[in-house]
Amino acid sequence: MRPGREGGAPEGLVLLVDDDPGTRKVARANLSLEGFDVLVASGGAEALERLAASDPLAIVSDLKMPDVDGITLMQRVHALRPGLPVVLVTAHATVETAVEAMRKGALHYLTKPIRYDELALVLRHAVAHERQRRDVTRLHGELERAAGFEEIVGASPAMAEVFAMVEQVADADATVLLRGETGTGKELVARALHRRSRRREMPFVAVNCTAIPRDLMESEFFGHEKGAFTGAVARRIGRFEQANGSTLFLDEVGDLDLAIQAKLLRVLQEQELTRVGAKDAIKVDVRIVAATNRGLEELVKDGRFRDDLYYRLNVIPIRLPPLRERTGDLPALLEHFLGSFAARYGRAAPIAPPDLLAAARAYPWPGNVRELRNLCERAVLMGWAAVAPILGAAREAPAAGAPVDTGLPLLEARARIVERFEREYLVRLLTEHKGKVGEVARAAGIAERNLYEKMKAYGLSRDDYR
């Protein structure tokens, strides 16, 4: 048995292209003995036909052929199957042709007469590399499908509409305006647009317009030359140049100063900019995704936002729904965030108390998904008891049991609600874990010592649940 064959298993399918019938016959026989499945073609045209009807893992082609030479064939192959390994063979070897072949994409270059043990070794490496490349591509696709839109979790009708719009416009260069309250995931959607665009190989560039001091906005966006102003000790490349060929995300664009709005509009219209202190303009190719939690129409009416810039940004508007409009996504979001933080901190995800979901549905979520994410992190680190005060305060009525005196001061009434919520939660955990304090503490995400203190305060004994 030849080297490289495991139990007689074929090495893989290769396409052999040569205009000489004798060479094709001998090469096919030798490569078959080496464990390869071999397709043959007598020239470039036939090779492309074979390629359309099959899926070889590598191609071996003669360099000099009457219809299409090997380099031209290789270029056509790579236009159809990018990355497919091509090995070129010739009887007329020169340094120049070898260099040209490798420069234009050949994996390897061999001379005639062919040493088939050498060719087989080259092909084994080529096939292994191609299989690995395809596995990476396949896994990347599976991860993209599995991850959906990164941390944009949800299957509610409102989110399905957002996903559909992202898929529809991602590969266009049209400007997108994301509208939604704070914490609805505008930057995540902007990144999803970028990852699904033709610009995905370039770095995504984000800038928070609120965080930039007014006197530094022009330099931040467009850059400056050395000595352009006091403190400009070196040339600075602005965010637009950093995003050349890519996507620039302008977060909270409604907070931009009017003076910078005019300059931003010119860059969007002309696709060119001038650094502060420079004379010459620089061409840029930037796709803009902007976001705001403010009503830009009202800002336009009040004269605080340019109407022409508004129309330039509002080409494709996408509204992100607040969490209170998509409460059907809460179970999936809770599972996602709890699992993520549990893995990050090396802890078990705390078991949510049965009435948690009802409390979460009733809560208005002013901070939206960002607030939910933060609460889940707190629950993983400190237990649900640390979260109960927030959700408990939102409930219109206390949990089952004696009613809370509504005549009490607000803070005291809230404390009563929280205590009842926490006690019922511990009772359920003690019941589920048959009074095993260690398991209850891990499930609640608190130290055993703290659990004993809470049990004592609530008059609970582990012996009652064994």
C-alpha positions as CSV (number, residue, x, y, z in Angstrom):
1,M,0.0,0.0,0.0
2,R,1.3,3.4,-0.9
3,P,2.0,6.1,1.8
4,G,-0.8,8.4,2.7
5,R,-3.6,5.8,2.2
6,E,-5.4,4.8,5.4
7,G,-7.1,1.4,5.0
8,G,-7.3,2.0,1.2
9,A,-9.5,5.1,1.6
10,P,-9.1,7.4,-1.4
11,E,-7.1,10.6,-0.9
12,G,-9.7,12.7,-2.7
13,L,-10.8,13.7,-6.2
14,V,-8.4,15.6,-8.4
15,L,-8.8,16.9,-11.9
16,L,-5.9,16.2,-14.3
17,V,-5.6,18.5,-17.4
18,D,-3.2,17.7,-20.3
19,D,-3.5,17.8,-24.0
20,D,-1.3,14.6,-24.5
21,P,-3.3,11.4,-24.3
22,G,-0.3,9.3,-23.2
23,T,0.5,11.7,-20.3
24,R,-3.1,11.6,-19.2
25,K,-3.2,7.8,-19.2
26,V,0.1,7.4,-17.3
27,A,-0.7,10.2,-14.8
28,R,-4.1,8.8,-14.1
29,A,-2.8,5.3,-13.5
30,N,0.0,6.5,-11.1
31,L,-2.2,8.9,-9.2
32,S,-4.8,6.2,-8.8
33,L,-2.2,3.9,-7.3
34,E,-1.4,6.7,-4.9
35,G,-5.0,6.7,-3.7
36,F,-6.5,9.5,-5.7
37,D,-9.7,9.5,-7.6
38,V,-8.8,11.1,-11.0
39,L,-10.9,13.0,-13.5
40,V,-9.1,13.9,-16.8
41,A,-9.6,16.6,-19.3
42,S,-7.8,17.2,-22.6
43,G,-7.7,21.0,-22.4
44,G,-9.0,24.1,-20.7
45,A,-12.5,24.1,-22.1
46,E,-13.1,20.5,-21.1
47,A,-11.6,21.1,-17.7
48,L,-14.1,23.9,-17.0
49,E,-16.9,21.5,-18.1
50,R,-15.6,18.9,-15.7
51,L,-15.3,21.5,-12.9
52,A,-19.0,22.5,-13.4
53,A,-20.1,18.9,-13.1
54,S,-17.9,17.8,-10.2
55,D,-16.1,19.0,-7.1
56,P,-12.4,18.2,-7.2
57,L,-10.2,19.1,-4.2
58,A,-7.2,20.0,-6.4
59,I,-6.3,20.5,-10.1
60,V,-3.1,19.4,-11.9
61,S,-2.7,21.2,-15.3
62,D,-0.1,21.3,-18.0
63,L,1.2,24.8,-18.6
64,K,1.4,24.7,-22.4
65,M,-1.9,23.7,-24.1
66,P,-3.3,24.7,-27.5
67,D,-6.7,26.0,-26.5
68,V,-6.1,27.6,-23.1
69,D,-2.7,27.7,-21.3
70,G,-2.4,26.6,-17.7
71,I,-2.2,30.0,-16.1
72,T,-5.3,31.3,-18.0
73,L,-7.1,28.1,-16.9
74,M,-6.0,28.6,-13.3
75,Q,-7.4,32.2,-13.3
76,R,-10.7,31.1,-14.7
77,V,-10.9,28.3,-12.1
78,H,-10.2,30.7,-9.3
79,A,-12.9,33.0,-10.6
80,L,-15.4,30.1,-10.2
81,R,-13.8,28.4,-7.2
82,P,-11.7,30.8,-5.2
83,G,-8.9,29.1,-3.3
84,L,-9.0,25.8,-5.1
85,P,-5.4,24.5,-5.3
86,V,-3.9,24.3,-8.7
87,V,-0.5,22.6,-9.5
88,L,1.1,23.5,-12.8
89,V,3.4,21.2,-14.8
90,T,5.6,22.0,-17.8
91,A,8.3,20.5,-19.9
92,H,9.8,24.0,-20.5
93,A,10.7,25.2,-17.1
94,T,12.3,28.6,-16.5
95,V,12.7,30.7,-13.4
96,E,10.5,33.4,-15.0
97,T,7.5,31.1,-15.7
98,A,7.8,29.5,-12.3
99,V,7.7,32.9,-10.6
100,E,4.8,34.0,-12.8
101,A,2.8,30.9,-12.0
102,M,3.3,31.2,-8.3
103,R,2.6,35.0,-8.3
104,K,-0.7,34.4,-10.2
105,G,-1.9,31.8,-7.7
106,A,-0.4,28.4,-8.4
107,L,0.0,26.2,-5.3
108,H,3.1,24.5,-6.8
109,Y,5.1,24.2,-10.0
110,L,6.6,20.9,-11.3
111,T,8.6,20.0,-14.3
112,K,8.4,17.0,-16.7
113,P,9.1,14.2,-16.6
114,I,6.8,14.0,-13.7
115,R,8.0,12.2,-10.5
116,Y,4.6,10.8,-9.3
117,D,5.7,10.3,-5.7
118,E,6.6,14.0,-5.6
119,L,3.3,15.0,-7.3
120,A,1.4,12.7,-4.9
121,L,3.0,14.4,-1.9
122,V,2.2,17.9,-3.2
123,L,-1.4,16.8,-3.9
124,R,-1.8,15.3,-0.4
125,H,-0.8,18.6,1.1
126,A,-3.1,20.5,-1.3
127,V,-6.1,18.2,-0.6
128,A,-5.6,18.4,3.1
129,H,-5.4,22.3,2.9
130,E,-8.5,22.5,0.8
131,R,-10.5,20.2,3.1
132,Q,-9.4,22.3,6.0
133,R,-10.4,25.5,4.2
134,R,-13.8,24.1,3.4
135,D,-14.3,23.0,7.0
136,V,-13.5,26.4,8.3
137,T,-15.9,28.0,5.7
138,R,-18.6,25.5,6.7
139,L,-18.1,26.0,10.4
140,H,-18.1,29.8,10.0
141,G,-21.4,29.5,8.2
142,E,-22.8,27.3,10.9
143,L,-21.7,29.7,13.6
144,E,-23.2,32.6,11.8
145,R,-26.5,30.7,11.5
146,A,-26.3,29.5,15.1
147,A,-25.4,32.9,16.4
148,G,-28.1,34.6,14.3
149,F,-27.3,38.3,14.8
150,E,-24.7,38.0,17.6
151,E,-26.4,38.9,20.8
152,I,-29.6,40.1,19.1
153,V,-31.7,37.3,20.5
154,G,-35.4,37.1,19.8
155,A,-38.0,35.6,17.6
156,S,-40.9,38.0,18.2
157,P,-42.7,39.5,15.2
158,A,-41.1,42.9,15.9
159,M,-37.6,41.5,15.9
160,A,-38.3,39.3,12.9
161,E,-39.1,42.4,11.0
162,V,-35.8,44.0,12.0
163,F,-33.8,40.9,10.9
164,A,-35.6,40.8,7.6
165,M,-34.8,44.5,6.9
166,V,-31.1,43.9,7.9
167,E,-30.8,41.0,5.5
168,Q,-32.5,43.0,2.7
169,V,-30.3,46.1,2.9
170,A,-27.0,44.9,4.4
171,D,-25.2,44.4,1.1
172,A,-26.2,47.8,-0.3
173,D,-24.3,51.0,0.4
174,A,-27.4,53.0,1.3
175,T,-27.2,54.9,4.6
176,V,-29.2,53.3,7.4
177,L,-30.7,55.2,10.4
178,L,-31.4,53.0,13.4
179,R,-34.0,54.5,15.8
180,G,-34.8,53.2,19.2
181,E,-34.5,53.8,22.9
182,T,-31.3,53.4,24.8
183,G,-30.4,49.8,25.3
184,T,-32.4,48.4,22.4
185,G,-29.2,47.1,20.6
186,K,-28.6,49.7,17.9
187,E,-24.8,49.1,17.8
188,L,-25.4,45.3,17.6
189,V,-27.7,45.8,14.6
190,A,-25.1,48.2,13.0
191,R,-22.5,45.4,13.4
192,A,-24.9,42.9,11.9
193,L,-25.3,45.2,8.9
194,H,-21.5,45.4,8.5
195,R,-21.0,41.7,8.8
196,R,-23.4,41.0,6.1
197,S,-22.1,43.6,3.7
198,R,-19.4,43.4,1.0
199,R,-17.3,45.5,3.5
200,R,-17.2,42.7,6.1
201,E,-13.4,42.1,5.7
202,M,-12.6,45.7,6.8
203,P,-12.7,46.8,10.5
204,F,-16.0,48.2,11.7
205,V,-15.5,51.7,13.1
206,A,-17.8,53.1,15.8
207,V,-18.0,56.6,17.3
208,N,-20.2,57.9,20.1
209,C,-21.2,61.4,19.1
210,T,-22.2,62.3,22.6
211,A,-18.8,61.5,24.0
212,I,-16.8,63.8,21.8
213,P,-16.1,67.3,23.1
214,R,-17.5,70.0,20.8
215,D,-14.1,71.6,20.0
216,L,-12.6,68.2,19.0
217,M,-15.4,66.9,16.8
218,E,-13.9,68.0,13.5
219,S,-10.5,66.5,14.3
220,E,-12.2,63.3,15.6
221,F,-14.1,62.8,12.4
222,F,-11.8,64.2,9.7
223,G,-8.3,64.1,11.4
224,H,-5.7,66.9,11.4
225,E,-2.2,67.7,10.3
226,K,0.7,68.2,12.6
227,G,0.7,71.8,13.9
228,A,-2.9,72.4,12.8
229,F,-3.7,73.8,16.2
230,T,-2.2,74.0,19.7
231,G,-1.6,70.4,20.9
232,A,-1.5,68.9,17.4
233,V,1.9,67.4,17.8
234,A,1.4,64.8,15.1
235,R,-0.8,63.9,12.2
236,R,-4.1,62.3,13.3
237,I,-6.2,60.0,11.0
238,G,-9.9,60.7,11.6
239,R,-12.7,58.2,11.9
240,F,-13.8,58.6,8.3
241,E,-10.3,57.7,7.0
242,Q,-10.2,54.8,9.5
243,A,-13.4,53.6,8.0
244,N,-12.4,54.0,4.3
245,G,-13.7,50.9,2.5
246,S,-15.7,50.0,5.6
247,T,-18.7,51.0,7.7
248,L,-18.7,54.0,10.1
249,F,-21.3,53.8,12.9
250,L,-22.4,57.2,14.2
251,D,-24.1,56.5,17.5
252,E,-26.4,59.2,18.9
253,V,-26.1,61.3,15.8
254,G,-28.7,63.7,17.2
255,D,-26.2,65.1,19.6
256,L,-23.9,66.5,16.9
257,D,-23.1,70.2,16.9
258,L,-24.7,72.2,14.0
259,A,-21.3,73.3,12.8
260,I,-20.0,69.7,12.4
261,Q,-23.3,68.7,10.8
262,A,-22.6,70.9,7.8
263,K,-19.2,69.4,7.3
264,L,-20.5,65.9,7.8
265,L,-23.1,66.5,5.1
266,R,-20.5,67.6,2.6
267,V,-18.4,64.4,3.2
268,L,-21.5,62.3,2.7
269,Q,-22.4,64.1,-0.5
270,E,-18.9,64.4,-2.0
271,Q,-17.3,61.3,-0.5
272,E,-14.2,63.4,0.3
273,L,-12.8,65.2,3.3
274,T,-10.0,67.6,4.3
275,R,-8.0,67.1,7.4
276,V,-7.8,70.1,9.8
277,G,-4.8,72.1,8.7
278,A,-4.5,70.4,5.3
279,K,-5.1,71.9,1.8
280,D,-5.8,68.8,-0.3
281,A,-9.0,66.8,-0.1
282,I,-8.9,63.0,0.4
283,K,-11.4,60.7,-1.3
284,V,-13.1,58.2,1.0
285,D,-15.5,55.3,0.4
286,V,-17.5,54.9,3.6
287,R,-20.9,53.4,4.3
288,I,-22.7,55.3,7.1
289,V,-25.0,53.6,9.7
290,A,-26.3,56.2,12.1
291,A,-28.3,55.7,15.3
292,T,-30.4,57.9,17.6
293,N,-32.7,57.7,20.6
294,R,-34.0,61.2,20.0
295,G,-36.8,62.4,17.6
296,L,-34.7,63.9,14.8
297,E,-37.9,65.4,13.3
298,E,-38.4,67.5,16.5
299,L,-34.8,68.6,16.5
300,V,-35.2,69.7,12.8
301,K,-38.3,71.7,13.7
302,D,-36.4,73.3,16.6
303,G,-33.5,74.2,14.4
304,R,-31.1,71.9,16.2
305,F,-30.6,69.4,13.4
306,R,-30.1,70.2,9.7
307,D,-33.0,69.0,7.6
308,D,-30.7,68.2,4.6
309,L,-28.5,66.0,6.8
310,Y,-31.6,64.3,8.3
311,Y,-32.8,63.4,4.8
312,R,-29.3,62.2,3.8
313,L,-29.2,59.9,6.9
314,N,-32.8,58.7,6.8
315,V,-32.5,56.7,3.6
316,I,-33.3,53.3,5.2
317,P,-34.9,53.8,8.6
318,I,-35.0,50.8,10.9
319,R,-36.9,51.0,14.2
320,L,-35.7,48.8,17.1
321,P,-38.6,47.9,19.4
322,P,-38.2,48.5,23.2
323,L,-38.2,45.4,25.3
324,R,-41.6,46.0,26.7
325,E,-43.0,45.6,23.2
326,R,-41.3,42.2,22.8
327,T,-41.8,40.5,26.1
328,G,-42.2,37.2,24.3
329,D,-38.4,37.2,23.8
330,L,-37.7,37.4,27.6
331,P,-37.3,33.6,28.1
332,A,-34.8,33.4,25.3
333,L,-33.0,36.5,26.4
334,L,-32.8,35.3,30.0
335,E,-31.4,31.9,28.9
336,H,-28.8,33.6,26.6
337,F,-27.5,36.1,29.1
338,L,-27.5,33.7,32.1
339,G,-25.7,31.1,30.2
340,S,-23.2,33.6,28.8
341,F,-22.3,35.1,32.2
342,A,-22.3,31.7,33.9
343,A,-19.7,30.5,31.4
344,R,-17.7,33.8,31.8
345,Y,-17.4,33.5,35.5
346,G,-17.2,29.8,35.8
347,R,-20.4,29.5,37.8
348,A,-23.7,27.6,37.5
349,A,-26.5,29.6,36.0
350,P,-28.9,30.4,38.9
351,I,-32.3,28.8,38.7
352,A,-34.9,31.5,38.1
353,P,-37.8,31.5,40.6
354,P,-41.1,30.5,39.0
355,D,-42.7,33.9,39.2
356,L,-39.7,35.7,37.8
357,L,-41.0,35.7,34.3
358,A,-44.3,37.2,35.3
359,A,-42.4,39.9,37.2
360,A,-40.2,40.5,34.2
361,R,-43.1,40.8,31.9
362,A,-44.7,43.4,34.2
363,Y,-41.5,45.4,34.5
364,P,-41.3,48.4,32.0
365,W,-37.5,47.9,31.3
366,P,-36.5,51.6,30.9
367,G,-33.0,50.4,30.1
368,N,-34.3,47.7,27.7
369,V,-32.1,44.7,26.8
370,R,-29.0,46.4,28.3
371,E,-30.8,46.6,31.6
372,L,-31.8,42.9,31.4
373,R,-28.3,41.9,30.5
374,N,-26.9,43.8,33.6
375,L,-29.5,42.2,35.9
376,C,-28.6,38.7,34.6
377,E,-24.9,39.4,35.3
378,R,-25.9,40.5,38.8
379,A,-28.0,37.3,39.3
380,V,-25.1,35.1,38.2
381,L,-22.7,36.8,40.6
382,M,-25.0,37.5,43.6
383,G,-28.1,35.4,43.2
384,W,-31.7,36.3,42.3
385,A,-32.2,38.0,45.7
386,A,-30.0,40.8,44.4
387,V,-32.4,41.3,41.4
388,A,-35.7,40.9,43.2
389,P,-35.9,44.5,44.5
390,I,-35.9,45.9,41.0
391,L,-38.4,43.5,39.5
392,G,-40.5,43.3,42.7
393,A,-41.0,47.0,42.7
394,A,-42.6,46.8,39.3
395,R,-45.3,44.3,40.4
396,E,-48.7,45.7,40.8
397,A,-49.5,43.3,43.7
398,P,-47.4,41.3,46.1
399,A,-47.0,37.5,45.7
400,A,-49.5,35.1,47.1
401,G,-50.0,35.5,50.9
402,A,-50.9,38.3,53.2
403,P,-51.4,41.6,51.4
404,V,-48.9,44.4,51.9
405,D,-50.3,47.4,53.7
406,T,-50.6,50.0,51.0
407,G,-50.7,52.7,53.7
408,L,-47.0,52.0,54.5
409,P,-44.3,54.3,53.1
410,L,-43.3,53.3,49.6
411,L,-39.8,52.1,50.6
412,E,-41.2,49.9,53.4
413,A,-43.9,48.5,51.2
414,R,-41.3,47.7,48.6
415,A,-39.1,46.0,51.2
416,R,-42.1,43.8,52.2
417,I,-42.6,42.8,48.6
418,V,-39.0,41.9,48.2
419,E,-38.9,39.9,51.4
420,R,-41.9,37.8,50.4
421,F,-40.5,37.3,46.9
422,E,-37.1,36.2,48.4
423,R,-38.7,33.9,51.0
424,E,-40.9,32.1,48.4
425,Y,-37.9,31.7,46.2
426,L,-35.8,30.1,48.9
427,V,-38.7,27.8,49.9
428,R,-38.9,26.6,46.3
429,L,-35.2,26.0,46.1
430,L,-35.2,24.1,49.4
431,T,-38.0,22.0,48.2
432,E,-36.3,21.2,44.8
433,H,-33.0,20.3,46.5
434,K,-34.5,18.5,49.5
435,G,-33.0,20.8,52.0
436,K,-29.4,20.4,50.8
437,V,-28.0,23.8,51.7
438,G,-24.9,23.5,49.5
439,E,-27.0,22.9,46.4
440,V,-29.5,25.6,47.3
441,A,-26.6,28.1,47.8
442,R,-25.1,27.2,44.4
443,A,-28.5,27.5,42.7
444,A,-29.2,30.9,44.3
445,G,-25.7,32.1,43.6
446,I,-24.9,33.1,47.2
447,A,-22.5,31.9,49.9
448,E,-23.7,29.2,52.3
449,R,-23.1,31.5,55.3
450,N,-25.4,34.1,53.7
451,L,-28.0,31.5,52.9
452,Y,-28.0,30.3,56.6
453,E,-28.5,33.9,57.7
454,K,-31.5,34.4,55.3
455,M,-33.0,31.1,56.3
456,K,-32.8,32.1,60.0
457,A,-34.3,35.5,59.2
458,Y,-37.2,33.9,57.4
459,G,-37.7,31.1,59.9
460,L,-36.7,28.3,57.5
461,S,-35.0,25.0,58.5
462,R,-33.4,22.6,56.1
463,D,-34.8,19.7,58.1
464,D,-38.3,20.6,57.0
465,Y,-37.5,19.9,53.4
466,R,-35.5,16.7,53.6
